[in-house]
Amino acid sequence: MSDSSDANSVPEEVVGGSFAADTLAGEWRPDILGEDFEYSSLHFQDDDEGPVSATIVRYRPDAPQETDSTRVQAVLYIHGWSDYFYHRRLAEYWHARGYHFFALDLRRFGRSLREWSTPGFITDLSEYDEDLSAAISAIRESLADQGSVEIVGMAHSTGGLVLSLFASRHPEIFKALILNSPWLEFYGSSPLRNTVASVLTPLARRNPRQLVKLPEVDHYWRSLSKEAEGEWDLHPLWRPRLAFPIRAGWLLAILNGHTLVSKGLNIEVPILALYAERSKLGLSFVPEMMSADSVLDVDVNLKRVLSLGRRVTVVRISDGMHDIFSSTALVRESAYEEITRWADGYLR
């Protein structure tokens, strides 16, 4: 299959940067990814900022799926921090394998971000259980005429942390997990995490939306964006150059999630974890960041990934970036080959 669909162009309204419009409950509308993609809003109770929703995206091409399986199978993909779903090729890959493909933009991210929202903000990662549960229900409703559905969960970076925690609390939901550079541990070590958490806790309780002053960097955006060294047309509101501001309540929620992972999640289903072969961290862009993880310390996270469950397969992708599926075309194809080999064994 050609990889050309991933070097995508997006509609004019995305280039200009706009918020997505909510749909009615159960309504599907054409998505910004164009032909064959639709989105639907998942509505929740209002919070102190206003209406809250998440967004599920589905891929529905006219071409029939080629599969010998009589089972109904689906994939649900979750993005990372300051991000949204834009990987056409990922949807095409799973469709070719006989899976129905769905992606979820969590509340206050991407298609779910609203003008009144604090981007990406949350104080407890378990709040996303509502988003994922609603997405699972939407998948089952969408495929209800085809029978019972087996679902594979797939996620990137912070989404990998969210998905892993959800799967540990809801062991009956997923058949397997595929994690793309999951963020499972803080930078450095667990003692550093504990120290930062102890400092953050009183601040987060007093003012959870308090900004945490960190260096403003754009090197990861530069490695992704077609406007710089990358090849992707990125929505300027949904994947901003400097990423969303970090707030005390959100960072403490992440650290608490890391602590739970460190204690072991005992996930029973098989897990595939894809990481870049190496990290290249820094405050300024250098060309080496086009072939390395410029966001996470890969070695630190590799030490933590086995805490997820009993059946964890780890593959280090040569020349991979932080988002393996936003790396160069050759790297992406290598990752798809690894998924295929693993899936042929575990997803039969």
Sine and cosine of phi, psi and omega as CSV:
sin_phi,cos_phi,sin_psi,cos_psi,sin_omega,cos_omega
0.00,0.00,0.73,-0.68,0.03,-1.00
-0.91,0.42,0.53,-0.85,0.01,-1.00
-0.99,-0.15,0.15,0.99,-0.11,-0.99
-0.90,0.44,-0.44,0.90,-0.05,-1.00
-0.92,0.40,-0.29,0.96,0.00,-1.00
-0.99,0.14,-0.39,0.92,0.07,-1.00
-0.99,0.11,0.94,0.35,-0.30,-0.95
-1.00,0.05,0.36,-0.93,0.21,-0.98
-0.91,-0.42,0.53,-0.85,-0.10,-0.99
-0.87,-0.49,0.34,-0.94,-0.03,-1.00
-0.87,0.50,0.32,-0.95,-0.08,-1.00
-0.86,0.50,-0.58,0.82,-0.05,-1.00
-0.92,0.38,-0.42,0.91,0.03,-1.00
-0.97,0.26,-0.66,0.75,0.03,-1.00
-0.86,0.51,-0.63,0.78,0.03,-1.00
-0.95,0.33,-0.43,0.90,0.05,-1.00
1.00,0.09,0.99,-0.14,-0.01,-1.00
-0.66,-0.75,0.33,-0.94,0.10,-1.00
-0.99,0.13,0.56,-0.83,0.04,-1.00
-0.96,0.28,0.43,-0.90,0.04,-1.00
-1.00,-0.04,0.69,-0.72,0.08,-1.00
-0.90,0.43,0.57,-0.82,0.18,-0.98
-0.99,-0.11,0.21,-0.98,0.19,-0.98
-0.95,0.32,0.33,-0.94,0.04,-1.00
-0.86,0.51,0.79,-0.61,0.03,-1.00
0.99,0.14,-0.06,1.00,0.00,-1.00
-1.00,0.03,0.63,-0.77,0.07,-1.00
-0.89,-0.45,0.72,-0.70,0.01,-1.00
-0.82,-0.57,0.36,-0.93,0.07,-1.00
-0.85,0.52,0.68,-0.74,-0.06,-1.00
-0.99,-0.10,0.31,-0.95,0.01,-1.00
-0.89,0.45,-0.34,0.94,0.02,-1.00
-0.95,0.30,-0.14,0.99,0.14,-0.99
1.00,-0.09,-0.46,-0.89,-0.11,-0.99
-0.79,0.61,0.70,-0.72,0.08,-1.00
0.99,0.14,-0.05,1.00,0.02,-1.00
-0.91,-0.41,0.67,-0.74,0.05,-1.00
-0.72,-0.69,0.39,-0.92,0.06,-1.00
-0.73,-0.68,0.39,-0.92,0.03,-1.00
-0.58,-0.82,0.66,-0.75,-0.01,-1.00
-0.99,0.12,0.62,-0.78,0.09,-1.00
-0.93,-0.36,0.92,-0.40,-0.18,-0.98
-1.00,-0.09,0.66,-0.75,0.01,-1.00
-0.80,-0.60,0.05,-1.00,0.03,-1.00
-0.91,0.42,0.61,-0.79,0.05,-1.00
-0.86,0.52,0.52,-0.86,0.13,-0.99
-0.93,-0.37,-0.24,-0.97,-0.07,-1.00
-0.94,0.34,-0.18,0.98,0.04,-1.00
-0.99,-0.14,-0.36,0.93,-0.03,-1.00
0.66,-0.75,-0.34,-0.94,0.00,-1.00
-0.86,0.51,0.58,-0.82,-0.04,-1.00
-0.81,-0.59,0.70,-0.71,0.07,-1.00
-0.49,-0.87,0.41,-0.91,0.22,-0.97
-0.93,-0.37,0.11,-0.99,-0.06,-1.00
-0.69,-0.72,0.78,-0.62,0.09,-1.00
-0.96,-0.27,0.68,-0.73,0.01,-1.00
-0.91,-0.42,0.66,-0.75,0.07,-1.00
-0.79,-0.62,0.46,-0.89,0.02,-1.00
-0.95,-0.31,0.86,-0.51,-0.07,-1.00
-0.71,-0.70,0.96,0.29,0.02,-1.00
-0.96,0.27,0.36,-0.93,0.04,-1.00
-0.95,0.31,-0.49,0.87,-0.05,-1.00
-0.90,0.44,0.73,-0.68,0.00,-1.00
-0.93,0.36,0.44,-0.90,0.07,-1.00
-0.98,0.20,0.65,-0.76,0.02,-1.00
-0.98,-0.20,0.98,-0.22,-0.01,-1.00
-0.44,-0.90,0.57,-0.82,0.08,-1.00
-1.00,0.00,-0.12,0.99,-0.09,-1.00
-0.97,0.24,0.63,-0.77,0.10,-0.99
-1.00,-0.06,-0.05,1.00,0.01,-1.00
-0.99,0.15,0.44,-0.90,0.12,-0.99
-0.99,-0.11,0.88,-0.47,-0.10,-0.99
-0.81,-0.59,0.60,-0.80,-0.03,-1.00
-0.63,-0.77,0.38,-0.93,0.12,-0.99
-0.85,-0.52,0.70,-0.72,0.12,-0.99
-0.89,-0.46,0.87,-0.50,-0.06,-1.00
-0.96,-0.28,0.66,-0.75,0.04,-1.00
-0.82,-0.57,0.73,-0.68,-0.06,-1.00
-0.97,0.23,-0.01,-1.00,0.05,-1.00
-0.97,-0.22,-0.29,-0.96,-0.04,-1.00
-0.93,0.38,0.65,-0.76,0.05,-1.00
0.78,0.62,0.75,0.66,-0.19,-0.98
-0.52,-0.85,0.02,-1.00,0.02,-1.00
-0.32,-0.95,0.14,-0.99,-0.01,-1.00
-0.99,0.12,0.82,-0.58,0.06,-1.00
-0.61,-0.80,0.23,0.97,-0.12,-0.99
-1.00,-0.05,1.00,0.06,0.04,-1.00
-0.83,0.55,-0.71,0.71,-0.10,-1.00
-0.88,0.48,-0.56,0.83,0.03,-1.00
-0.88,0.48,-0.68,0.73,0.05,-1.00
-0.90,0.43,-0.67,0.74,0.00,-1.00
-0.90,0.44,-0.65,0.76,0.01,-1.00
-0.86,0.51,-0.76,0.65,-0.06,-1.00
-0.94,0.34,-0.57,0.82,0.06,-1.00
-0.88,0.48,-0.67,0.74,0.01,-1.00
-0.90,0.45,-0.42,0.91,0.04,-1.00
-1.00,0.01,0.06,1.00,0.06,-1.00
1.00,-0.05,0.26,0.97,-0.02,-1.00
-0.97,-0.25,0.57,-0.82,0.21,-0.98
-0.99,0.14,0.76,-0.65,-0.09,-1.00
-0.95,-0.30,0.74,-0.68,0.07,-1.00
-0.72,-0.70,0.48,-0.88,0.10,-1.00
-0.72,-0.69,0.48,-0.88,-0.04,-1.00
-0.85,-0.53,0.85,-0.52,0.22,-0.98
-1.00,-0.04,0.93,-0.36,-0.06,-1.00
-0.89,0.46,0.28,-0.96,0.04,-1.00
-0.81,0.59,0.68,-0.73,0.03,-1.00
0.93,0.37,0.34,0.94,0.10,-0.99
-0.77,-0.64,0.53,-0.85,0.20,-0.98
0.77,0.64,-0.81,-0.59,-0.02,-1.00
-0.89,0.46,-0.30,0.96,-0.03,-1.00
-1.00,-0.10,-0.07,1.00,0.01,-1.00
-0.97,0.25,0.70,-0.72,0.02,-1.00
-0.83,-0.56,0.32,-0.95,-0.08,-1.00
-0.85,0.53,-0.54,0.84,-0.05,-1.00
-1.00,0.00,-0.06,1.00,-0.09,-1.00
-1.00,0.09,0.54,-0.84,0.23,-0.97
-0.99,0.14,0.93,-0.36,-0.16,-0.99
-0.82,0.57,0.80,-0.60,0.11,-0.99
0.95,0.33,0.05,1.00,-0.18,-0.98
-0.97,0.25,0.66,-0.75,0.09,-1.00
-0.28,-0.96,0.42,-0.91,0.01,-1.00
-0.90,-0.43,-0.09,1.00,0.03,-1.00
-0.45,-0.89,0.84,-0.54,-0.06,-1.00
-0.90,0.43,-0.36,0.93,0.03,-1.00
-0.92,0.39,-0.27,0.96,0.07,-1.00
-0.88,0.48,-0.47,0.88,0.02,-1.00
-0.95,0.32,-0.20,0.98,0.08,-1.00
-0.83,0.56,-0.58,0.82,0.01,-1.00
-0.91,0.42,-0.66,0.75,0.02,-1.00
-0.89,0.45,-0.76,0.66,-0.05,-1.00
-0.92,0.39,-0.65,0.76,0.01,-1.00
-0.89,0.46,-0.65,0.76,0.04,-1.00
-0.91,0.40,-0.63,0.78,0.03,-1.00
-0.91,0.42,-0.67,0.74,0.04,-1.00
-0.87,0.50,-0.69,0.72,0.03,-1.00
-0.89,0.46,-0.65,0.76,0.01,-1.00
-0.91,0.42,-0.62,0.78,0.04,-1.00
-0.89,0.46,-0.75,0.67,-0.03,-1.00
-0.90,0.44,-0.62,0.78,0.04,-1.00
-0.92,0.38,-0.65,0.76,0.00,-1.00
-0.89,0.45,-0.53,0.85,-0.07,-1.00
-0.94,-0.34,0.29,0.96,-0.12,-0.99
-0.86,0.51,-0.54,0.84,-0.04,-1.00
-0.97,0.26,-0.11,0.99,-0.04,-1.00
-0.97,-0.25,-0.15,0.99,0.03,-1.00
0.92,-0.40,-0.20,-0.98,-0.01,-1.00
-0.93,0.37,0.63,-0.78,-0.13,-0.99
-0.93,-0.37,0.72,-0.69,0.18,-0.98
-0.99,-0.13,0.75,-0.66,-0.12,-0.99
-0.86,-0.51,0.76,-0.65,0.13,-0.99
-0.98,-0.18,0.78,-0.63,0.06,-1.00
-1.00,-0.04,0.69,-0.73,-0.01,-1.00
-0.69,-0.73,0.67,-0.74,-0.08,-1.00
-0.40,-0.92,0.36,-0.93,-0.03,-1.00
-0.88,-0.48,0.72,-0.69,0.20,-0.98
0.82,0.58,-0.89,-0.46,0.03,-1.00
-0.87,0.49,-0.56,0.83,0.09,-1.00
-0.87,0.49,-0.54,0.84,0.06,-1.00
-0.91,0.42,-0.60,0.80,0.09,-1.00
-0.91,0.41,-0.74,0.67,0.00,-1.00
-0.86,0.51,-0.74,0.67,-0.04,-1.00
-0.90,0.43,-0.67,0.74,-0.01,-1.00
-0.89,0.45,-0.70,0.72,0.02,-1.00
-0.90,0.44,-0.66,0.75,0.03,-1.00
-0.89,0.45,-0.70,0.71,-0.02,-1.00
-0.90,0.44,-0.55,0.83,0.03,-1.00
-0.94,0.34,-0.52,0.85,0.02,-1.00
-0.99,0.10,-0.37,0.93,-0.05,-1.00
-0.76,-0.66,0.95,0.32,-0.14,-0.99
-0.92,0.40,-0.22,0.98,-0.07,-1.00
-1.00,0.05,-0.12,0.99,-0.19,-0.98
-0.99,0.16,-0.79,0.61,-0.21,-0.98
-0.97,-0.24,0.57,-0.82,0.09,-1.00
-0.98,0.18,-0.52,0.85,-0.02,-1.00
-0.26,-0.97,0.24,-0.97,0.05,-1.00
-0.81,-0.59,0.64,-0.77,0.12,-0.99
-0.82,-0.58,0.88,-0.48,-0.13,-0.99
-0.90,-0.44,0.80,-0.60,-0.04,-1.00
-0.97,-0.24,0.98,-0.21,-0.04,-1.00
0.77,0.64,0.83,0.56,-0.02,-1.00
-0.91,0.42,0.68,-0.74,0.00,-1.00
-1.00,-0.01,0.99,-0.15,-0.15,-0.99
-0.93,-0.37,-0.16,0.99,-0.01,-1.00
-0.50,-0.87,0.51,-0.86,0.00,-1.00
-0.95,0.33,0.25,-0.97,-0.02,-1.00
-0.91,0.41,0.74,-0.67,0.08,-1.00
0.99,-0.13,-0.97,0.25,-0.11,-0.99
-0.14,-0.99,0.20,-0.98,0.06,-1.00
-0.92,0.40,-0.58,0.81,0.09,-1.00
-0.86,0.50,-0.62,0.78,0.05,-1.00
-0.91,0.42,-0.66,0.75,0.05,-1.00
-0.85,0.53,-0.71,0.70,-0.02,-1.00
-0.90,0.44,-0.62,0.79,0.01,-1.00
-0.91,0.41,-0.73,0.68,0.01,-1.00
-0.89,0.46,-0.66,0.75,0.00,-1.00
-0.89,0.46,-0.63,0.78,-0.01,-1.00
-0.91,0.41,-0.54,0.84,0.04,-1.00
-0.97,0.25,-0.63,0.78,-0.07,-1.00
-0.96,0.29,-0.54,0.84,-0.17,-0.99
-0.81,0.59,-0.80,0.61,0.00,-1.00
-0.90,0.43,-0.58,0.81,0.02,-1.00
-0.92,0.40,-0.70,0.71,-0.03,-1.00
-0.91,0.40,-0.56,0.83,0.03,-1.00
-0.94,0.34,-0.61,0.79,-0.05,-1.00
-0.97,0.24,-0.67,0.74,-0.05,-1.00
-0.49,-0.87,0.99,0.11,-0.09,-1.00
-0.87,0.49,-0.40,0.92,0.01,-1.00
-1.00,-0.03,0.15,0.99,0.04,-1.00
-0.87,0.50,0.77,-0.63,0.03,-1.00
-0.93,0.35,0.67,-0.75,0.11,-0.99
-0.99,-0.16,0.88,-0.47,-0.08,-1.00
-0.97,0.26,0.91,-0.41,0.03,-1.00
-0.74,-0.67,0.36,-0.93,0.04,-1.00
-0.86,0.51,0.66,-0.75,0.06,-1.00
-1.00,0.05,0.88,-0.47,-0.06,-1.00
-0.79,-0.62,0.49,-0.87,0.02,-1.00
-0.81,-0.59,0.24,0.97,-0.12,-0.99
-0.90,0.43,-0.58,0.81,0.00,-1.00
-0.94,0.35,-0.69,0.73,0.08,-1.00
-0.84,0.54,-0.67,0.75,-0.01,-1.00
-0.89,0.46,-0.57,0.82,0.00,-1.00
-0.96,0.29,-0.30,0.95,-0.02,-1.00
-0.98,-0.17,-0.69,0.73,-0.26,-0.97
-0.97,0.24,0.66,-0.75,0.10,-0.99
-0.91,0.42,-0.34,0.94,0.04,-1.00
-0.97,0.23,-0.16,0.99,0.01,-1.00
-0.78,-0.62,-0.85,-0.52,-0.06,-1.00
-1.00,-0.03,-0.19,0.98,-0.07,-1.00
-1.00,0.04,-0.26,-0.97,-0.06,-1.00
-0.76,-0.65,0.24,0.97,-0.14,-0.99
-0.94,-0.35,0.68,-0.73,0.15,-0.99
-0.99,0.11,0.96,-0.27,-0.11,-0.99
-0.97,-0.24,0.67,-0.74,0.06,-1.00
-0.92,0.40,0.81,-0.58,-0.12,-0.99
-0.93,0.36,-0.36,0.93,0.07,-1.00
-1.00,0.00,-0.55,0.83,-0.12,-0.99
-1.00,0.05,-0.48,0.88,0.07,-1.00
-0.72,-0.70,0.94,0.33,-0.10,-1.00
-0.93,0.37,0.38,-0.93,-0.08,-1.00
-0.84,0.54,-0.68,0.73,-0.05,-1.00
-0.99,-0.16,0.16,0.99,-0.03,-1.00
0.90,0.44,0.17,-0.98,-0.02,-1.00
-0.94,0.34,0.53,-0.85,0.09,-1.00
-0.88,0.47,0.59,-0.81,0.01,-1.00
-1.00,0.05,0.74,-0.67,-0.01,-1.00
-0.87,-0.49,0.47,-0.88,-0.16,-0.99
-0.85,0.52,-0.71,0.70,-0.03,-1.00
-0.89,0.45,-0.64,0.77,0.03,-1.00
-0.91,0.41,-0.73,0.68,-0.04,-1.00
-0.89,0.45,-0.63,0.78,0.04,-1.00
-0.91,0.42,-0.60,0.80,0.06,-1.00
-0.88,0.48,-0.65,0.76,0.04,-1.00
-0.89,0.45,-0.73,0.68,-0.01,-1.00
-0.89,0.46,-0.63,0.78,0.06,-1.00
-0.90,0.43,-0.60,0.80,0.08,-1.00
-0.90,0.43,-0.67,0.74,0.05,-1.00
-0.88,0.48,-0.62,0.78,0.02,-1.00
-0.89,0.46,-0.67,0.74,0.04,-1.00
-0.88,0.47,-0.67,0.74,0.04,-1.00
-0.88,0.47,-0.66,0.75,-0.04,-1.00
-0.88,0.47,-0.43,0.90,0.01,-1.00
-1.00,0.10,-0.17,0.99,0.00,-1.00
0.99,-0.12,0.77,-0.63,-0.04,-1.00
-0.98,-0.17,-0.28,0.96,0.06,-1.00
0.82,0.57,0.64,0.77,0.08,-1.00
-0.95,0.33,0.77,-0.63,-0.11,-0.99
-1.00,0.02,-0.44,0.90,-0.06,-1.00
-0.98,0.21,0.40,-0.92,0.02,-1.00
-0.91,0.42,0.58,-0.82,-0.06,-1.00
-0.78,-0.62,0.74,-0.67,0.17,-0.99
-0.93,-0.36,0.83,-0.56,0.03,-1.00
-0.90,-0.43,0.86,-0.51,0.04,-1.00
-0.97,-0.25,0.80,-0.60,0.07,-1.00
-0.77,-0.63,0.42,-0.91,0.17,-0.99
-0.89,0.45,0.42,-0.91,-0.02,-1.00
-0.93,0.38,-0.47,0.88,-0.05,-1.00
-0.46,-0.89,0.24,-0.97,0.08,-1.00
-0.95,-0.30,0.47,-0.89,0.17,-0.99
-0.66,-0.75,1.00,-0.03,-0.07,-1.00
-1.00,-0.09,0.48,-0.88,0.01,-1.00
0.16,-0.99,0.15,-0.99,-0.03,-1.00
-1.00,-0.07,-0.26,0.96,-0.02,-1.00
-0.81,-0.58,0.50,-0.86,-0.01,-1.00
-0.93,0.38,0.69,-0.72,0.18,-0.98
-0.72,-0.70,0.47,-0.88,-0.08,-1.00
-0.83,0.55,-0.48,0.88,-0.01,-1.00
-0.88,0.48,-0.34,0.94,0.00,-1.00
-0.94,0.33,-0.20,0.98,0.07,-1.00
-0.98,0.20,-0.13,0.99,-0.01,-1.00
-0.68,-0.74,0.49,0.87,0.00,-1.00
-0.41,-0.91,0.26,-0.97,0.08,-1.00
-0.99,0.17,0.91,-0.41,-0.02,-1.00
-0.99,-0.13,0.14,0.99,-0.06,-1.00
-0.91,-0.42,-0.75,0.67,-0.07,-1.00
-0.95,-0.31,0.46,-0.89,0.23,-0.97
-0.99,0.14,0.98,-0.22,-0.10,-0.99
-0.86,0.52,-0.70,0.71,-0.06,-1.00
-0.88,0.47,-0.65,0.76,0.03,-1.00
-0.89,0.46,-0.68,0.73,-0.02,-1.00
-0.95,0.30,-0.54,0.84,0.06,-1.00
-0.89,0.46,-0.56,0.83,0.03,-1.00
-0.93,0.37,-0.40,0.92,-0.06,-1.00
-1.00,-0.09,-0.39,0.92,-0.18,-0.98
-0.89,0.45,-0.49,0.87,0.00,-1.00
-0.95,0.32,-0.17,0.98,0.07,-1.00
-0.97,0.25,-0.13,0.99,-0.06,-1.00
-0.95,0.30,-0.63,0.78,-0.07,-1.00
-0.05,-1.00,-0.19,-0.98,-0.10,-1.00
-1.00,0.10,-0.50,0.87,-0.09,-1.00
-0.87,-0.49,1.00,0.09,-0.03,-1.00
-0.89,-0.45,0.85,-0.52,0.09,-1.00
-0.97,-0.25,0.78,-0.62,-0.01,-1.00
-0.91,-0.42,0.77,-0.63,0.07,-1.00
-0.80,-0.60,0.78,-0.62,0.07,-1.00
-0.99,-0.16,0.84,-0.54,-0.12,-0.99
-1.00,-0.06,0.88,-0.47,0.01,-1.00
-0.86,0.50,0.77,-0.64,0.03,-1.00
0.91,0.41,0.27,0.96,0.03,-1.00
-0.95,0.30,0.55,-0.84,0.14,-0.99
-1.00,-0.06,-0.10,-1.00,-0.01,-1.00
-0.85,0.52,-0.74,0.67,0.15,-0.99
-1.00,-0.04,0.97,-0.25,-0.05,-1.00
-0.82,0.58,-0.60,0.80,-0.09,-1.00
-1.00,0.03,0.13,0.99,0.21,-0.98
-0.91,-0.41,0.14,0.99,0.06,-1.00
-0.96,0.27,-0.09,-1.00,0.00,-1.00
-0.89,0.46,0.33,-0.95,-0.09,-1.00
-0.84,0.54,-0.67,0.74,0.00,-1.00
-0.90,0.44,-0.62,0.78,0.03,-1.00
-0.92,0.40,-0.68,0.73,0.02,-1.00
-0.86,0.50,-0.71,0.71,-0.01,-1.00
-0.90,0.43,-0.60,0.80,0.08,-1.00
-0.87,0.49,-0.66,0.75,0.02,-1.00
-0.91,0.41,-0.66,0.75,0.04,-1.00
-0.89,0.46,-0.61,0.79,0.05,-1.00
-0.89,0.45,-0.63,0.77,0.03,-1.00
-0.91,0.41,-0.66,0.75,0.04,-1.00
-0.89,0.46,-0.67,0.74,-0.01,-1.00
-0.87,0.50,-0.73,0.68,0.01,-1.00
-0.87,0.49,-0.71,0.71,-0.02,-1.00
-0.92,0.39,-0.71,0.71,-0.04,-1.00
-0.90,0.43,-0.56,0.83,0.02,-1.00
-0.88,0.47,-0.43,0.90,0.04,-1.00
-1.00,-0.04,-0.69,0.73,-0.16,-0.99
-0.99,-0.15,-0.32,0.95,-0.08,-1.00
-0.93,-0.36,0.39,0.92,0.02,-1.00
-0.93,0.38,0.00,0.00,0.00,0.00
